[in-house]
Amino acid sequence: MKQFLFIGILFSFLNGFSQTSNKKKVLVIPYGRFEFTSEFTIEDIAAKNDIEASMVFNAYQKAILNQFELYKDENFQFSPITSAAYKPYRKYIKYVDGKFKGKHHYSVNIKQFPKTEFSKLMEEHDASFVVFLNWYQIKKESLITKGKKKKRYRYGAHYVDYEIYNLFQQKVIGVGKQKMEPKSPTEEEASYALLRLTDMDSRYQNFVSTLVDILNNPFSED
């Protein structure tokens, strides 16, 4: 009986390892401190999350990267880069105005990233693709509730500019001002201005799923 149990556990482990090893890894490089902007004050955001103002940037960055790590997919595994791993390559990341398929977005000037260094980065993480989160913006928008006693809330609409490159340094896609799950917030979410990170988890998950759809059908830059 013990032998059969051991074999079952071993088979389960090897099967799980095989499924993980067959997945393509996607490196995620987050936006920097200067690429995080908001029409709400940092103090407003901090108050809604019950944290210090100095913690807002790190809390927001960590929240979206956590959803990349937690996302489960049969074909792809996301791997946010660590600060230590990013440090040698930070000098090559220069942000510029870019365009993809005729549409503008905040872009990484990948031409300033030496091919040898880019290949080294991808090899170090065994990555097939890299996602650059180039810009994160919180804009003020309005929600008017329905019913006899209408209320008007000013809430945060969250937008991101991003790009995906393959391991050959070819751009797969570049997108500007993509809204995090464009549906309107609930009244409770809006009452907190949709600034609580607990309200953003599902929206971040939705964003990651859109990237998976793109990765499943990649196309090259014109």
Secondary structure in CASP SS format (residue, H / E / C, confidence):
PFRMAT SS
TARGET T0000
AUTHOR 0000-0000-0000
METHOD secondary structure of the structure
MODEL  1
M C 1.00
K H 1.00
Q H 1.00
F H 1.00
L H 1.00
F H 1.00
I H 1.00
G H 1.00
I H 1.00
L H 1.00
F H 1.00
S H 1.00
F H 1.00
L H 1.00
N H 1.00
G H 1.00
F H 1.00
S H 1.00
Q H 1.00
T H 1.00
S H 1.00
N C 1.00
K C 1.00
K E 1.00
K E 1.00
V E 1.00
L E 1.00
V E 1.00
I E 1.00
P C 1.00
Y C 1.00
G C 1.00
R H 1.00
F H 1.00
E H 1.00
F E 1.00
T E 1.00
S E 1.00
E C 1.00
F C 1.00
T C 1.00
I H 1.00
E H 1.00
D H 1.00
I H 1.00
A H 1.00
A H 1.00
K H 1.00
N H 1.00
D C 1.00
I C 1.00
E C 1.00
A H 1.00
S H 1.00
M H 1.00
V H 1.00
F H 1.00
N H 1.00
A H 1.00
Y H 1.00
Q H 1.00
K H 1.00
A H 1.00
I H 1.00
L H 1.00
N H 1.00
Q H 1.00
F H 1.00
E H 1.00
L H 1.00
Y C 1.00
K C 1.00
D C 1.00
E C 1.00
N C 1.00
F E 1.00
Q E 1.00
F E 1.00
S E 1.00
P E 1.00
I C 1.00
T C 1.00
S H 1.00
A H 1.00
A H 1.00
Y H 1.00
K H 1.00
P H 1.00
Y H 1.00
R H 1.00
K H 1.00
Y H 1.00
I C 1.00
K C 1.00
Y E 1.00
V E 1.00
D E 1.00
G E 1.00
K E 1.00
F E 1.00
K C 1.00
G C 1.00
K E 1.00
H E 1.00
H E 1.00
Y E 1.00
S E 1.00
V E 1.00
N C 1.00
I H 1.00
K H 1.00
Q H 1.00
F C 1.00
P C 1.00
K H 1.00
T H 1.00
E H 1.00
F H 1.00
S H 1.00
K H 1.00
L H 1.00
M H 1.00
E H 1.00
E H 1.00
H C 1.00
D C 1.00
A E 1.00
S E 1.00
F E 1.00
V E 1.00
V E 1.00
F E 1.00
L E 1.00
N E 1.00
W E 1.00
Y E 1.00
Q E 1.00
I E 1.00
K E 1.00
K E 1.00
E E 1.00
S E 1.00
L E 1.00
I E 1.00
T C 1.00
K C 1.00
G C 1.00
K C 1.00
K C 1.00
K C 1.00
K C 1.00
R E 1.00
Y E 1.00
R E 1.00
Y E 1.00
G E 1.00
A E 1.00
H E 1.00
Y E 1.00
V E 1.00
D E 1.00
Y E 1.00
E E 1.00
I E 1.00
Y E 1.00
N E 1.00
L C 1.00
F C 1.00
Q C 1.00
Q C 1.00
K E 1.00
V E 1.00
I E 1.00
G E 1.00
V E 1.00
G E 1.00
K E 1.00
Q E 1.00
K E 1.00
M C 1.00
E C 1.00
P C 1.00
K C 1.00
S C 1.00
P C 1.00
T C 1.00
E H 1.00
E H 1.00
E H 1.00
A H 1.00
S H 1.00
Y C 1.00
A C 1.00
L C 1.00
L C 1.00
R C 1.00
L H 1.00
T H 1.00
D H 1.00
M H 1.00
D H 1.00
S H 1.00
R H 1.00
Y H 1.00
Q H 1.00
N H 1.00
F H 1.00
V H 1.00
S H 1.00
T H 1.00
L H 1.00
V H 1.00
D H 1.00
I H 1.00
L H 1.00
N H 1.00
N C 1.00
P C 1.00
F C 1.00
S C 1.00
E C 1.00
D C 1.00
END
